[in-house]
Amino acid sequence: MKPILTPEDKKYLKFFVKYLQSYGEKTGTFRFEDFGSGYDYEGGGDTLQLEENYYLEIPPTIVPIMDKIVRYCQQNIPEVDDDISSSSLEIMVDMDGSIGAEYCWRYYTVDGQNKSFDADDDGLSELFAELDEADLTGKIFVTFDGNGDGGSIEQAEDESGDMVSIGREMENWCYNVLEQYYGGWEINEGSSGKFIFDIENRTCELEFGWNNENTECDTVYEEKFDN
């Protein structure tokens, strides 16, 4: 990686290490959320996060150095094919006389797990009878989404994409199936999917997907300043 620190930068970083050591620290971390090539850097604020998750004021002489490193990292972050949900940059100053920056990005993948039901399943015959009474034909798609400790049936529509109204019993049946077979479907990253009610064939297909948040990191800068 290309060295970017000047002798003066290294001198200030050595003083900065002594500043951190006076607080009993081994590392100091500057964290920048939602980081990317278009990140609007404005001096990085006036605080530095330390190991014990508390903060110190950043000495003015360090701010231009952080500015230089941030701009270097903006030009050297990896090209990522994943659909990024969030990203961050951490610049870490270590007491061993080194400084480095790590770019991390987070993205979701879905683990699909389908399940089938037919009219012999408890409660399903009654549900299809309700659909018949409502003069519904073809297939009905009932979608759901759950995350962050909350989840709900989102909507129901027919094959033309028109919204349809389903009864409380069908909603309860869908919730019961999710709880029975996919307990925790609404927790943390949660899940999403849909119930497909085939009125003609008296079957229901559940297309279920667990949402998995993945994190990958890449070191985009590192340099020794105490050598």
TORPA-4810 file (N, C-alpha, C, O; in nm, 3 decimals):
<nodes>
NODE_1_0.084_-0.120_0.000_0.000_0.000_0.000_0.087_0.124_0.000_0.196_0.126_0.057_M
NODE_2_0.038_0.227_-0.063_0.115_0.349_-0.080_0.130_0.424_0.052_0.029_0.455_0.116_K
NODE_3_0.254_0.456_0.095_0.272_0.540_0.215_0.220_0.680_0.188_0.245_0.737_0.082_P
NODE_4_0.149_0.736_0.283_0.094_0.871_0.262_0.132_0.967_0.374_0.103_1.087_0.365_I
NODE_5_0.196_0.917_0.480_0.230_1.003_0.592_0.361_1.079_0.566_0.458_1.022_0.515_L
NODE_6_0.361_1.204_0.602_0.483_1.285_0.595_0.560_1.269_0.727_0.503_1.221_0.826_T
NODE_7_0.686_1.308_0.730_0.760_1.304_0.858_0.688_1.383_0.968_0.690_1.344_1.085_P
NODE_8_0.626_1.494_0.931_0.554_1.573_1.031_0.431_1.498_1.081_0.400_1.503_1.200_E
NODE_9_0.361_1.428_0.991_0.246_1.347_1.031_0.289_1.242_1.132_0.223_1.222_1.234_D
NODE_10_0.400_1.176_1.105_0.448_1.071_1.193_0.486_1.128_1.330_0.463_1.064_1.433_K
NODE_11_0.542_1.247_1.331_0.579_1.311_1.458_0.454_1.335_1.543_0.453_1.307_1.663_K
NODE_12_0.348_1.387_1.479_0.225_1.416_1.552_0.158_1.286_1.600_0.098_1.283_1.708_Y
NODE_13_0.168_1.180_1.520_0.109_1.054_1.560_0.182_0.994_1.680_0.120_0.931_1.765_L
NODE_14_0.312_1.013_1.687_0.388_0.966_1.803_0.342_1.039_1.930_0.327_0.978_2.035_K
NODE_15_0.320_1.171_1.918_0.267_1.246_2.032_0.125_1.198_2.068_0.087_1.191_2.184_F
NODE_16_0.049_1.164_1.964_-0.087_1.119_1.984_-0.089_0.986_2.060_-0.176_0.965_2.145_F
NODE_17_0.006_0.898_2.030_0.016_0.771_2.102_0.042_0.795_2.251_-0.017_0.728_2.336_V
NODE_18_0.129_0.890_2.281_0.155_0.921_2.423_0.028_0.975_2.489_0.002_0.948_2.607_K
NODE_19_-0.048_1.051_2.413_-0.175_1.103_2.462_-0.269_0.988_2.499_-0.333_0.991_2.604_Y
NODE_20_-0.277_0.888_2.412_-0.363_0.772_2.439_-0.310_0.690_2.556_-0.386_0.642_2.639_L
NODE_21_-0.178_0.674_2.561_-0.118_0.595_2.669_-0.144_0.658_2.805_-0.153_0.588_2.906_Q
NODE_22_-0.156_0.789_2.807_-0.183_0.856_2.935_-0.320_0.818_2.990_-0.348_0.836_3.108_S
NODE_23_-0.406_0.765_2.902_-0.538_0.717_2.944_-0.541_0.565_2.955_-0.647_0.505_2.972_Y
NODE_24_-0.424_0.503_2.945_-0.415_0.358_2.958_-0.467_0.282_2.837_-0.506_0.166_2.850_G
NODE_25_-0.468_0.346_2.720_-0.525_0.283_2.601_-0.419_0.213_2.518_-0.302_0.253_2.516_E
NODE_26_-0.461_0.108_2.448_-0.375_0.036_2.355_-0.405_0.071_2.210_-0.319_0.060_2.122_K
NODE_27_-0.528_0.111_2.185_-0.568_0.154_2.051_-0.668_0.267_2.061_-0.733_0.285_2.164_T
NODE_28_-0.680_0.342_1.955_-0.784_0.443_1.943_-0.848_0.427_1.806_-0.778_0.409_1.707_G
NODE_29_-0.979_0.434_1.800_-1.049_0.407_1.676_-1.135_0.526_1.633_-1.218_0.575_1.710_T
NODE_30_-1.114_0.569_1.511_-1.200_0.669_1.449_-1.299_0.592_1.361_-1.259_0.515_1.274_F
NODE_31_-1.427_0.614_1.385_-1.528_0.536_1.310_-1.614_0.628_1.225_-1.663_0.731_1.271_R
NODE_32_-1.631_0.590_1.098_-1.712_0.668_1.004_-1.819_0.576_0.945_-1.788_0.482_0.872_F
NODE_33_-1.945_0.604_0.978_-2.056_0.522_0.930_-2.102_0.568_0.792_-2.080_0.682_0.751_E
NODE_34_-2.167_0.474_0.720_-2.217_0.501_0.584_-2.106_0.556_0.495_-2.124_0.652_0.421_D
NODE_35_-1.991_0.490_0.505_-1.874_0.538_0.433_-1.874_0.487_0.289_-1.908_0.372_0.262_F
NODE_36_-1.834_0.576_0.197_-1.821_0.537_0.058_-1.742_0.642_-0.017_-1.690_0.736_0.043_G
NODE_37_-1.733_0.626_-0.148_-1.655_0.720_-0.228_-1.715_0.860_-0.224_-1.644_0.959_-0.248_S
NODE_38_-1.845_0.869_-0.194_-1.909_1.000_-0.186_-1.925_1.052_-0.045_-2.000_1.146_-0.022_G
NODE_39_-1.855_0.990_0.050_-1.868_1.031_0.190_-1.826_1.176_0.208_-1.721_1.218_0.159_Y
NODE_40_-1.908_1.251_0.279_-1.880_1.394_0.300_-1.803_1.410_0.431_-1.862_1.413_0.540_D
NODE_41_-1.672_1.419_0.420_-1.587_1.429_0.539_-1.575_1.574_0.582_-1.540_1.662_0.502_Y
NODE_42_-1.603_1.598_0.709_-1.597_1.735_0.762_-1.511_1.739_0.888_-1.551_1.793_0.991_E
NODE_43_-1.393_1.682_0.879_-1.302_1.685_0.992_-1.322_1.574_1.093_-1.251_1.568_1.193_G
NODE_44_-1.419_1.486_1.068_-1.437_1.369_1.153_-1.491_1.400_1.290_-1.483_1.315_1.379_G
NODE_45_-1.547_1.520_1.312_-1.600_1.551_1.444_-1.490_1.583_1.542_-1.379_1.616_1.502_G
NODE_46_-1.520_1.574_1.669_-1.421_1.612_1.769_-1.401_1.505_1.875_-1.354_1.533_1.985_D
NODE_47_-1.438_1.381_1.842_-1.424_1.274_1.940_-1.356_1.153_1.879_-1.359_1.131_1.758_T
NODE_48_-1.296_1.076_1.965_-1.226_0.954_1.929_-1.279_0.842_2.017_-1.280_0.856_2.140_L
NODE_49_-1.323_0.731_1.957_-1.373_0.619_2.037_-1.257_0.531_2.081_-1.171_0.494_2.001_Q
NODE_50_-1.255_0.498_2.211_-1.150_0.414_2.267_-1.202_0.274_2.298_-1.320_0.246_2.280_L
NODE_51_-1.113_0.187_2.344_-1.147_0.047_2.363_-1.265_0.026_2.457_-1.347_-0.063_2.434_E
NODE_52_-1.275_0.104_2.561_-1.381_0.085_2.659_-1.509_0.158_2.621_-1.597_0.180_2.704_E
NODE_53_-1.519_0.195_2.493_-1.639_0.257_2.438_-1.671_0.392_2.502_-1.787_0.427_2.522_N
NODE_54_-1.566_0.467_2.533_-1.588_0.606_2.572_-1.504_0.693_2.479_-1.431_0.642_2.394_Y
NODE_55_-1.515_0.823_2.496_-1.464_0.913_2.393_-1.371_1.018_2.451_-1.383_1.058_2.567_Y
NODE_56_-1.275_1.062_2.367_-1.184_1.169_2.402_-1.186_1.275_2.291_-1.221_1.245_2.177_L
NODE_57_-1.149_1.394_2.326_-1.137_1.500_2.226_-1.018_1.472_2.136_-0.913_1.428_2.183_E
NODE_58_-1.035_1.498_2.008_-0.927_1.477_1.912_-0.838_1.600_1.907_-0.888_1.710_1.882_I
NODE_59_-0.708_1.585_1.930_-0.618_1.700_1.919_-0.624_1.760_1.778_-0.629_1.685_1.681_P
NODE_60_-0.624_1.892_1.765_-0.634_1.957_1.632_-0.527_1.912_1.533_-0.552_1.910_1.413_P
NODE_61_-0.409_1.876_1.582_-0.302_1.837_1.491_-0.330_1.703_1.423_-0.270_1.671_1.321_T
NODE_62_-0.423_1.624_1.479_-0.453_1.493_1.423_-0.559_1.501_1.314_-0.563_1.417_1.224_I
NODE_63_-0.645_1.602_1.321_-0.757_1.613_1.226_-0.710_1.613_1.081_-0.767_1.539_1.001_V
NODE_64_-0.609_1.692_1.042_-0.564_1.689_0.901_-0.510_1.553_0.858_-0.522_1.515_0.741_P
NODE_65_-0.451_1.479_0.952_-0.400_1.346_0.920_-0.517_1.252_0.891_-0.513_1.174_0.796_I
NODE_66_-0.622_1.260_0.974_-0.740_1.178_0.950_-0.803_1.214_0.816_-0.849_1.127_0.742_M
NODE_67_-0.804_1.343_0.786_-0.860_1.389_0.658_-0.784_1.325_0.542_-0.845_1.279_0.446_D
NODE_68_-0.654_1.323_0.551_-0.571_1.265_0.445_-0.599_1.116_0.428_-0.610_1.067_0.316_K
NODE_69_-0.611_1.045_0.540_-0.634_0.901_0.534_-0.773_0.871_0.482_-0.791_0.780_0.401_I
NODE_70_-0.872_0.947_0.528_-1.010_0.927_0.481_-1.017_0.943_0.330_-1.078_0.861_0.262_V
NODE_71_-0.955_1.046_0.278_-0.962_1.071_0.134_-0.886_0.964_0.055_-0.925_0.927_-0.056_R
NODE_72_-0.779_0.916_0.112_-0.708_0.805_0.048_-0.797_0.680_0.042_-0.804_0.612_-0.060_Y
NODE_73_-0.864_0.652_0.153_-0.950_0.533_0.159_-1.068_0.546_0.063_-1.111_0.446_0.004_C
NODE_74_-1.121_0.667_0.048_-1.231_0.686_-0.046_-1.192_0.646_-0.187_-1.276_0.599_-0.264_Q
NODE_75_-1.067_0.666_-0.221_-1.020_0.634_-0.355_-0.979_0.488_-0.369_-0.950_0.442_-0.480_Q
NODE_76_-0.975_0.414_-0.258_-0.923_0.278_-0.263_-1.015_0.174_-0.201_-0.972_0.061_-0.175_N
NODE_77_-1.141_0.209_-0.175_-1.232_0.107_-0.123_-1.260_0.005_-0.232_-1.266_0.040_-0.350_I
NODE_78_-1.277_-0.122_-0.195_-1.295_-0.227_-0.297_-1.429_-0.215_-0.369_-1.526_-0.165_-0.313_P
NODE_79_-1.431_-0.261_-0.492_-1.556_-0.269_-0.566_-1.630_-0.394_-0.517_-1.575_-0.504_-0.517_E
NODE_80_-1.754_-0.374_-0.477_-1.832_-0.482_-0.417_-1.954_-0.510_-0.503_-2.027_-0.418_-0.541_V
NODE_81_-1.976_-0.638_-0.534_-2.091_-0.676_-0.615_-2.219_-0.689_-0.532_-2.329_-0.682_-0.586_D
NODE_82_-2.203_-0.707_-0.400_-2.319_-0.728_-0.315_-2.404_-0.601_-0.305_-2.354_-0.490_-0.322_D
NODE_83_-2.532_-0.620_-0.277_-2.623_-0.507_-0.255_-2.603_-0.461_-0.111_-2.662_-0.518_-0.018_D
NODE_84_-2.520_-0.359_-0.091_-2.478_-0.318_0.042_-2.593_-0.253_0.118_-2.661_-0.164_0.067_I
NODE_85_-2.613_-0.299_0.243_-2.715_-0.238_0.328_-2.654_-0.128_0.414_-2.723_-0.031_0.448_S
NODE_86_-2.528_-0.140_0.451_-2.457_-0.037_0.526_-2.308_-0.061_0.516_-2.264_-0.170_0.479_S
NODE_87_-2.231_0.042_0.548_-2.085_0.029_0.540_-2.021_0.124_0.640_-2.084_0.218_0.687_S
NODE_88_-1.894_0.099_0.670_-1.824_0.184_0.767_-1.674_0.177_0.741_-1.624_0.083_0.679_S
NODE_89_-1.605_0.277_0.791_-1.460_0.280_0.787_-1.410_0.301_0.928_-1.459_0.389_1.000_L
NODE_90_-1.312_0.221_0.969_-1.250_0.237_1.100_-1.101_0.262_1.080_-1.030_0.182_1.019_E
NODE_91_-1.056_0.374_1.133_-0.913_0.405_1.131_-0.860_0.379_1.272_-0.905_0.441_1.369_I
NODE_92_-0.763_0.288_1.282_-0.715_0.242_1.412_-0.569_0.283_1.433_-0.481_0.252_1.352_M
NODE_93_-0.545_0.352_1.543_-0.409_0.390_1.581_-0.366_0.295_1.691_-0.431_0.286_1.796_V
NODE_94_-0.257_0.225_1.669_-0.210_0.125_1.764_-0.086_0.174_1.837_-0.005_0.249_1.782_D
NODE_95_-0.073_0.131_1.961_0.042_0.173_2.041_0.174_0.115_1.991_0.281_0.157_2.035_M
NODE_96_0.166_0.017_1.899_0.291_-0.040_1.846_0.353_0.050_1.739_0.456_0.016_1.681_D
NODE_97_0.289_0.166_1.712_0.343_0.259_1.614_0.292_0.236_1.474_0.362_0.263_1.376_G
NODE_98_0.169_0.187_1.463_0.111_0.166_1.330_-0.028_0.226_1.325_-0.094_0.245_1.428_S
NODE_99_-0.071_0.254_1.204_-0.205_0.307_1.182_-0.262_0.236_1.060_-0.191_0.213_0.962_I
NODE_100_-0.389_0.202_1.066_-0.451_0.129_0.955_-0.598_0.162_0.945_-0.658_0.217_1.038_G
NODE_101_-0.656_0.129_0.831_-0.798_0.156_0.808_-0.862_0.031_0.749_-0.808_-0.032_0.658_A
NODE_102_-0.978_-0.003_0.802_-1.053_-0.120_0.755_-1.191_-0.077_0.709_-1.265_-0.011_0.783_E
NODE_103_-1.224_-0.115_0.588_-1.357_-0.086_0.532_-1.442_-0.211_0.545_-1.402_-0.319_0.502_Y
NODE_104_-1.560_-0.196_0.605_-1.652_-0.309_0.623_-1.785_-0.278_0.557_-1.835_-0.166_0.565_C
NODE_105_-1.842_-0.376_0.492_-1.973_-0.359_0.431_-2.063_-0.476_0.473_-2.017_-0.589_0.494_W
NODE_106_-2.191_-0.446_0.483_-2.289_-0.544_0.526_-2.396_-0.559_0.417_-2.437_-0.463_0.354_R
NODE_107_-2.438_-0.683_0.398_-2.539_-0.712_0.297_-2.621_-0.833_0.342_-2.579_-0.910_0.428_Y
NODE_108_-2.738_-0.847_0.283_-2.830_-0.954_0.320_-2.833_-1.064_0.215_-2.825_-1.038_0.095_Y
NODE_109_-2.844_-1.187_0.262_-2.875_-1.301_0.177_-2.998_-1.368_0.234_-3.032_-1.349_0.351_T
NODE_110_-3.064_-1.447_0.153_-3.188_-1.513_0.195_-3.171_-1.664_0.186_-3.129_-1.717_0.082_V
NODE_111_-3.203_-1.733_0.295_-3.200_-1.879_0.300_-3.343_-1.929_0.280_-3.424_-1.927_0.373_D
NODE_112_-3.374_-1.975_0.159_-3.509_-2.017_0.127_-3.544_-2.154_0.183_-3.465_-2.248_0.174_G
NODE_113_-3.663_-2.166_0.242_-3.712_-2.292_0.297_-3.863_-2.301_0.271_-3.942_-2.240_0.342_Q
NODE_114_-3.901_-2.376_0.168_-4.041_-2.384_0.129_-4.113_-2.501_0.198_-4.051_-2.600_0.236_N
NODE_115_-4.245_-2.486_0.213_-4.325_-2.590_0.276_-4.462_-2.592_0.210_-4.517_-2.487_0.176_K
NODE_116_-4.517_-2.713_0.191_-4.646_-2.728_0.123_-4.754_-2.777_0.219_-4.726_-2.852_0.313_S
NODE_117_-4.877_-2.735_0.193_-4.995_-2.777_0.270_-5.105_-2.810_0.170_-5.109_-2.758_0.059_F
NODE_118_-5.194_-2.899_0.213_-5.310_-2.927_0.128_-5.437_-2.923_0.211_-5.433_-2.895_0.331_D
NODE_119_-5.550_-2.952_0.147_-5.680_-2.934_0.210_-5.699_-3.025_0.331_-5.789_-3.001_0.412_A
NODE_120_-5.617_-3.130_0.345_-5.632_-3.219_0.459_-5.570_-3.161_0.586_-5.594_-3.212_0.696_D
NODE_121_-5.489_-3.054_0.572_-5.430_-2.993_0.690_-5.537_-2.923_0.771_-5.630_-2.864_0.716_D
NODE_122_-5.523_-2.930_0.903_-5.625_-2.871_0.992_-5.650_-2.725_0.959_-5.557_-2.645_0.952_D
NODE_123_-5.777_-2.691_0.940_-5.815_-2.552_0.919_-5.807_-2.505_0.777_-5.862_-2.400_0.745_G
NODE_124_-5.740_-2.579_0.688_-5.721_-2.531_0.552_-5.847_-2.545_0.467_-5.874_-2.460_0.382_L
NODE_125_-5.926_-2.650_0.490_-6.050_-2.667_0.415_-6.144_-2.551_0.439_-6.208_-2.501_0.347_S
NODE_126_-6.153_-2.509_0.565_-6.241_-2.397_0.599_-6.194_-2.268_0.531_-6.275_-2.185_0.490_E
NODE_127_-6.064_-2.253_0.522_-6.011_-2.132_0.458_-6.045_-2.128_0.309_-6.081_-2.022_0.257_L
NODE_128_-6.035_-2.240_0.242_-6.070_-2.243_0.101_-6.220_-2.222_0.080_-6.262_-2.163_-0.019_F
NODE_129_-6.299_-2.270_0.175_-6.444_-2.246_0.166_-6.473_-2.096_0.174_-6.561_-2.047_0.105_A
NODE_130_-6.398_-2.023_0.259_-6.416_-1.879_0.269_-6.378_-1.810_0.138_-6.444_-1.715_0.096_E
NODE_131_-6.272_-1.858_0.075_-6.230_-1.799_-0.053_-6.335_-1.823_-0.160_-6.361_-1.736_-0.244_L
NODE_132_-6.398_-1.942_-0.157_-6.505_-1.971_-0.253_-6.623_-1.877_-0.231_-6.681_-1.825_-0.327_D
NODE_133_-6.658_-1.855_-0.105_-6.771_-1.767_-0.073_-6.744_-1.624_-0.119_-6.837_-1.549_-0.150_E
NODE_134_-6.617_-1.587_-0.123_-6.580_-1.452_-0.167_-6.565_-1.444_-0.319_-6.524_-1.341_-0.373_A
NODE_135_-6.600_-1.556_-0.388_-6.592_-1.563_-0.535_-6.450_-1.537_-0.586_-6.432_-1.480_-0.694_D
NODE_136_-6.350_-1.580_-0.510_-6.211_-1.568_-0.552_-6.169_-1.694_-0.626_-6.209_-1.804_-0.589_L
NODE_137_-6.090_-1.678_-0.731_-6.042_-1.791_-0.810_-5.892_-1.777_-0.834_-5.831_-1.677_-0.798_T
NODE_138_-5.835_-1.880_-0.894_-5.692_-1.876_-0.925_-5.607_-1.890_-0.800_-5.629_-1.979_-0.718_G
NODE_139_-5.510_-1.800_-0.786_-5.419_-1.804_-0.671_-5.424_-1.673_-0.594_-5.438_-1.565_-0.652_K
NODE_140_-5.411_-1.686_-0.464_-5.404_-1.570_-0.375_-5.267_-1.569_-0.309_-5.223_-1.671_-0.255_I
NODE_141_-5.199_-1.455_-0.314_-5.065_-1.442_-0.257_-5.073_-1.355_-0.131_-5.112_-1.239_-0.136_F
NODE_142_-5.035_-1.415_-0.018_-5.037_-1.344_0.110_-4.892_-1.326_0.155_-4.825_-1.423_0.189_V
NODE_143_-4.844_-1.203_0.154_-4.704_-1.176_0.187_-4.688_-1.136_0.333_-4.779_-1.082_0.395_T
NODE_144_-4.569_-1.162_0.386_-4.537_-1.126_0.525_-4.394_-1.078_0.532_-4.312_-1.106_0.444_F
NODE_145_-4.365_-1.006_0.638_-4.229_-0.956_0.659_-4.207_-0.940_0.809_-4.294_-0.890_0.880_D
NODE_146_-4.092_-0.983_0.856_-4.062_-0.971_0.998_-3.917_-0.938_1.022_-3.829_-0.999_0.961_G
NODE_147_-3.889_-0.843_1.109_-3.751_-0.810_1.149_-3.757_-0.715_1.268_-3.858_-0.649_1.293_N
NODE_148_-3.646_-0.708_1.341_-3.637_-0.616_1.453_-3.739_-0.642_1.562_-3.787_-0.549_1.626_G
NODE_149_-3.771_-0.771_1.583_-3.867_-0.813_1.686_-4.011_-0.774_1.654_-4.093_-0.764_1.745_D
NODE_150_-4.041_-0.752_1.528_-4.179_-0.723_1.487_-4.205_-0.783_1.351_-4.116_-0.783_1.265_G
NODE_151_-4.326_-0.834_1.330_-4.358_-0.891_1.201_-4.507_-0.890_1.178_-4.585_-0.889_1.273_G
NODE_152_-4.548_-0.891_1.051_-4.690_-0.887_1.021_-4.719_-0.937_0.881_-4.631_-0.943_0.796_S
NODE_153_-4.847_-0.974_0.860_-4.895_-1.000_0.726_-4.901_-0.866_0.654_-4.963_-0.772_0.703_I
NODE_154_-4.837_-0.856_0.539_-4.828_-0.728_0.471_-4.948_-0.700_0.382_-5.011_-0.594_0.393_E
NODE_155_-4.982_-0.795_0.295_-5.092_-0.773_0.203_-5.132_-0.904_0.138_-5.061_-1.004_0.150_Q
NODE_156_-5.246_-0.904_0.071_-5.293_-1.019_-0.006_-5.337_-0.968_-0.142_-5.402_-0.864_-0.152_A
NODE_157_-5.301_-1.040_-0.247_-5.338_-0.999_-0.382_-5.362_-1.120_-0.469_-5.317_-1.230_-0.438_E
NODE_158_-5.435_-1.098_-0.578_-5.462_-1.207_-0.670_-5.355_-1.211_-0.779_-5.256_-1.138_-0.773_D
NODE_159_-5.377_-1.298_-0.878_-5.276_-1.317_-0.982_-5.259_-1.194_-1.071_-5.157_-1.179_-1.138_E
NODE_160_-5.359_-1.106_-1.070_-5.349_-0.983_-1.149_-5.280_-0.871_-1.073_-5.256_-0.763_-1.128_S
NODE_161_-5.247_-0.897_-0.947_-5.183_-0.795_-0.866_-5.281_-0.705_-0.795_-5.241_-0.607_-0.731_G
NODE_162_-5.410_-0.736_-0.805_-5.511_-0.656_-0.735_-5.520_-0.699_-0.589_-5.512_-0.818_-0.557_D
NODE_163_-5.537_-0.601_-0.502_-5.550_-0.630_-0.360_-5.681_-0.702_-0.332_-5.785_-0.669_-0.389_M
NODE_164_-5.674_-0.802_-0.243_-5.795_-0.873_-0.200_-5.800_-0.871_-0.049_-5.698_-0.857_0.019_V
NODE_165_-5.920_-0.886_0.003_-5.939_-0.887_0.147_-5.950_-1.031_0.196_-6.028_-1.110_0.143_S
NODE_166_-5.871_-1.064_0.297_-5.879_-1.198_0.355_-5.931_-1.186_0.498_-5.915_-1.083_0.564_I
NODE_167_-5.991_-1.293_0.544_-6.052_-1.291_0.676_-5.952_-1.308_0.788_-5.836_-1.343_0.766_G
NODE_168_-5.999_-1.282_0.910_-5.915_-1.296_1.028_-5.866_-1.439_1.046_-5.754_-1.462_1.091_R
NODE_169_-5.951_-1.537_1.010_-5.912_-1.677_1.027_-5.793_-1.713_0.938_-5.703_-1.786_0.980_E
NODE_170_-5.792_-1.660_0.815_-5.678_-1.689_0.728_-5.551_-1.623_0.781_-5.444_-1.683_0.778_M
NODE_171_-5.562_-1.500_0.829_-5.446_-1.433_0.889_-5.393_-1.515_1.005_-5.272_-1.539_1.016_E
NODE_172_-5.483_-1.557_1.094_-5.441_-1.634_1.212_-5.376_-1.766_1.170_-5.278_-1.810_1.232_N
NODE_173_-5.430_-1.829_1.065_-5.371_-1.955_1.019_-5.227_-1.931_0.972_-5.137_-2.009_1.003_W
NODE_174_-5.207_-1.824_0.897_-5.072_-1.792_0.849_-4.976_-1.765_0.965_-4.864_-1.815_0.967_C
NODE_175_-5.021_-1.685_1.063_-4.936_-1.658_1.179_-4.903_-1.786_1.255_-4.790_-1.805_1.299_Y
NODE_176_-5.002_-1.873_1.270_-4.979_-1.998_1.344_-4.877_-2.086_1.273_-4.793_-2.149_1.338_N
NODE_177_-4.885_-2.092_1.139_-4.789_-2.171_1.063_-4.648_-2.116_1.082_-4.553_-2.192_1.102_V
NODE_178_-4.634_-1.984_1.076_-4.502_-1.923_1.094_-4.445_-1.954_1.232_-4.327_-1.985_1.245_L
NODE_179_-4.529_-1.944_1.335_-4.482_-1.972_1.470_-4.449_-2.120_1.488_-4.353_-2.154_1.557_E
NODE_180_-4.529_-2.208_1.427_-4.508_-2.350_1.446_-4.382_-2.402_1.377_-4.308_-2.482_1.433_Q
NODE_181_-4.359_-2.355_1.255_-4.248_-2.411_1.176_-4.125_-2.320_1.170_-4.014_-2.367_1.143_Y
NODE_182_-4.145_-2.192_1.196_-4.034_-2.098_1.184_-4.033_-2.001_1.302_-4.038_-1.880_1.285_Y
NODE_183_-4.028_-2.059_1.421_-4.027_-1.977_1.542_-3.914_-1.876_1.539_-3.801_-1.910_1.504_G
NODE_184_-3.944_-1.751_1.575_-3.845_-1.645_1.569_-3.838_-1.577_1.434_-3.742_-1.506_1.405_G
NODE_185_-3.940_-1.599_1.351_-3.940_-1.545_1.215_-3.933_-1.392_1.212_-3.897_-1.333_1.111_W
NODE_186_-3.969_-1.328_1.325_-3.972_-1.183_1.329_-3.856_-1.123_1.409_-3.852_-1.001_1.430_E
NODE_187_-3.761_-1.206_1.455_-3.655_-1.160_1.544_-3.529_-1.122_1.465_-3.494_-1.186_1.366_I
NODE_188_-3.462_-1.017_1.512_-3.336_-0.969_1.452_-3.353_-0.944_1.302_-3.440_-0.867_1.262_N
NODE_189_-3.270_-1.009_1.217_-3.282_-0.987_1.073_-3.415_-1.037_1.019_-3.463_-0.989_0.916_E
NODE_190_-3.474_-1.135_1.090_-3.608_-1.180_1.057_-3.618_-1.259_0.929_-3.526_-1.331_0.890_G
NODE_191_-3.732_-1.246_0.864_-3.761_-1.325_0.746_-3.865_-1.255_0.660_-3.922_-1.153_0.699_S
NODE_192_-3.888_-1.311_0.544_-3.994_-1.260_0.458_-4.037_-1.373_0.366_-3.969_-1.474_0.353_S
NODE_193_-4.150_-1.354_0.303_-4.197_-1.457_0.213_-4.344_-1.440_0.181_-4.402_-1.333_0.200_G
NODE_194_-4.404_-1.548_0.133_-4.546_-1.541_0.098_-4.610_-1.679_0.102_-4.546_-1.781_0.077_K
NODE_195_-4.739_-1.679_0.133_-4.824_-1.796_0.123_-4.896_-1.788_-0.012_-4.952_-1.685_-0.047_F
NODE_196_-4.893_-1.897_-0.088_-4.962_-1.901_-0.216_-5.078_-2.000_-0.204_-5.057_-2.121_-0.201_I
NODE_197_-5.198_-1.947_-0.198_-5.318_-2.031_-0.188_-5.370_-2.059_-0.330_-5.414_-1.968_-0.400_F
NODE_198_-5.364_-2.186_-0.369_-5.413_-2.230_-0.500_-5.556_-2.279_-0.480_-5.579_-2.390_-0.432_D
NODE_199_-5.652_-2.196_-0.517_-5.792_-2.225_-0.486_-5.841_-2.347_-0.563_-5.914_-2.429_-0.508_I
NODE_200_-5.801_-2.361_-0.689_-5.849_-2.473_-0.770_-5.798_-2.606_-0.719_-5.874_-2.703_-0.712_E
NODE_201_-5.669_-2.612_-0.682_-5.609_-2.738_-0.639_-5.613_-2.761_-0.488_-5.568_-2.864_-0.438_N
NODE_202_-5.670_-2.662_-0.416_-5.685_-2.675_-0.271_-5.551_-2.701_-0.201_-5.541_-2.787_-0.113_R
NODE_203_-5.449_-2.627_-0.241_-5.317_-2.639_-0.179_-5.265_-2.501_-0.140_-5.314_-2.399_-0.189_T
NODE_204_-5.166_-2.501_-0.053_-5.099_-2.377_-0.014_-4.950_-2.403_-0.011_-4.903_-2.500_0.051_C
NODE_205_-4.876_-2.318_-0.077_-4.730_-2.326_-0.079_-4.674_-2.208_-0.001_-4.706_-2.093_-0.031_E
NODE_206_-4.591_-2.236_0.097_-4.525_-2.130_0.173_-4.383_-2.113_0.121_-4.300_-2.203_0.132_L
NODE_207_-4.356_-1.997_0.064_-4.220_-1.962_0.022_-4.160_-1.875_0.131_-4.192_-1.757_0.143_E
NODE_208_-4.073_-1.935_0.211_-4.019_-1.870_0.330_-3.870_-1.846_0.313_-3.798_-1.930_0.260_F
NODE_209_-3.824_-1.729_0.358_-3.681_-1.699_0.349_-3.628_-1.632_0.474_-3.674_-1.525_0.514_G
NODE_210_-3.530_-1.696_0.537_-3.460_-1.631_0.648_-3.367_-1.524_0.593_-3.295_-1.547_0.496_W
NODE_211_-3.370_-1.406_0.655_-3.278_-1.299_0.616_-3.149_-1.312_0.697_-3.153_-1.315_0.820_N
NODE_212_-3.037_-1.319_0.630_-2.908_-1.329_0.697_-2.824_-1.207_0.665_-2.798_-1.177_0.549_N
NODE_213_-2.780_-1.135_0.770_-2.691_-1.021_0.748_-2.547_-1.070_0.750_-2.503_-1.135_0.845_E
NODE_214_-2.474_-1.038_0.646_-2.334_-1.078_0.633_-2.245_-0.955_0.638_-2.281_-0.848_0.589_N
NODE_215_-2.128_-0.972_0.699_-2.032_-0.862_0.707_-1.898_-0.907_0.650_-1.847_-1.013_0.686_T
NODE_216_-1.843_-0.827_0.563_-1.709_-0.852_0.509_-1.625_-0.726_0.527_-1.677_-0.614_0.521_E
NODE_217_-1.496_-0.745_0.549_-1.407_-0.631_0.573_-1.281_-0.645_0.488_-1.237_-0.754_0.453_C
NODE_218_-1.224_-0.530_0.456_-1.102_-0.528_0.377_-1.012_-0.416_0.429_-1.057_-0.304_0.449_D
NODE_219_-0.885_-0.448_0.451_-0.790_-0.346_0.493_-0.751_-0.262_0.373_-0.695_-0.313_0.276_T
NODE_220_-0.782_-0.133_0.379_-0.757_-0.046_0.263_-0.636_0.046_0.285_-0.591_0.114_0.193_V
NODE_221_-0.585_0.046_0.408_-0.468_0.130_0.434_-0.399_0.083_0.560_-0.466_0.048_0.658_Y
NODE_222_-0.267_0.082_0.559_-0.189_0.056_0.679_-0.047_0.111_0.659_0.009_0.107_0.549_E
NODE_223_0.008_0.162_0.768_0.141_0.225_0.759_0.202_0.233_0.899_0.132_0.250_0.999_E
NODE_224_0.332_0.219_0.905_0.405_0.238_1.031_0.446_0.383_1.042_0.487_0.445_0.944_K
NODE_225_0.434_0.437_1.163_0.480_0.574_1.182_0.589_0.584_1.289_0.642_0.692_1.314_F
NODE_226_0.622_0.471_1.351_0.726_0.471_1.453_0.835_0.374_1.411_0.845_0.263_1.463_D
NODE_227_0.917_0.419_1.315_1.024_0.331_1.268_1.146_0.415_1.229_1.247_0.360_1.186_N
</nodes>
